[in-house]
């Protein structure tokens, strides 16, 4: 998520320890994020619990028909299935970033979210730097990476580096210092539309925390300033181009597409 953050978030999210052994780390996380801790919380039920347990850190919406908890998970479920059966270098995302033969580009994922796309790219051999500016989403992602470091995917996680930063500002600062990444990958949250199909559970959970990426168009110029070979933008299939800038190349699927802005040919 590349969102700038919302002052109302602090009133919407409260940290809760789910077992006795998690009280100390939960309090430490509350202090780091400047969020209230459940034992000290005297108001109505919050919009979201940030739950800390032996099993990890998750974001749990409250209220009727609330979806289940959202974790950053790199070991089980859909991520594990995609790692084993997702199509390898034949996947659209692999083609979009330029993976082929001996080419496994160095990638900056400037809108990391829960890191699923970054994990796919790392699985395919790329070194990936992940930027996430929402402190709450960063905490989920950080915890997911820590858990995965102790699993069978530890070698993949070793290719992923996480940074908590405003992606637009960070890319501009790095570019001024001459830092370049072969590929910059962008997947900004698309503005909410009540008439659209049901949004994924993670997105419904995240919106109260990060809102929409209202400055998403600014991402493209920043990405182009730090990219050496290409910028890749993931979009809903029928969404307008980011910053109204037509790409030179596209890969289109059933629900999403990849807009590619090439700068220089990738070499192995």
KAVENCOR-V977289 format. One record per backbone hydrogen bond with DSSP energy under -0.5 kcal/mol. CO is the residue of the C=O (numbers start at 0). NH is the residue of the N-H. If there is no record, write none. Layout:
co=[CO,CO]
nh=[NH,NH]
This chain:
co=[0,0,5,6,7,7,8,8,11,11,12,13,14,15,15,18,19,21,22,23,24,25,26,27,28,29,29,35,36,37,39,46,47,48,48,49,50,51,52,55,57,57,58,58,59,62,68,69,70,75,75,76,77,78,79,80,81,86,87,90,91,92,93,93,99,101,102,105,106,106,107,107,108,111,114,115,116,117,118,119,120,121,125,126,127,127,128,129,130,132,133,134,135,136,137,138,139,140,141,142,143,144,146,147,150,152,152,153,155,156,158,160,162,162,164,165,166,167,168,169,170,171,172,173,173,174,180,181,181,182,183,184,184,185,188,192,199,200,201,202,203,205,205,205,206,211,212,214,214,215,215,216,216,217,218,219,220,221,222,222,225,228,228,229,230,231,231,232,234,235,240,241,243,248,250,254,255,256,256,257,258,259,259,259,260]
nh=[132,133,8,9,10,11,11,12,46,47,35,49,37,17,51,21,22,25,26,27,28,29,30,31,32,33,34,14,39,40,41,61,13,50,59,15,57,17,55,52,50,59,60,69,48,65,70,58,72,78,79,80,81,82,83,84,85,89,90,94,95,96,97,98,102,103,99,182,108,128,109,184,130,114,118,119,120,121,122,123,125,124,127,106,129,160,108,162,111,134,137,138,139,140,141,142,143,144,145,146,147,148,149,150,153,155,156,157,158,159,127,129,131,164,166,169,170,171,172,173,174,175,176,176,178,177,227,228,229,107,231,109,110,233,212,195,203,204,205,206,207,208,209,210,210,213,215,217,218,218,219,219,220,221,222,223,224,225,225,226,180,262,263,183,260,185,233,258,256,238,243,244,245,259,257,236,252,234,258,250,232,247,248,261,230]
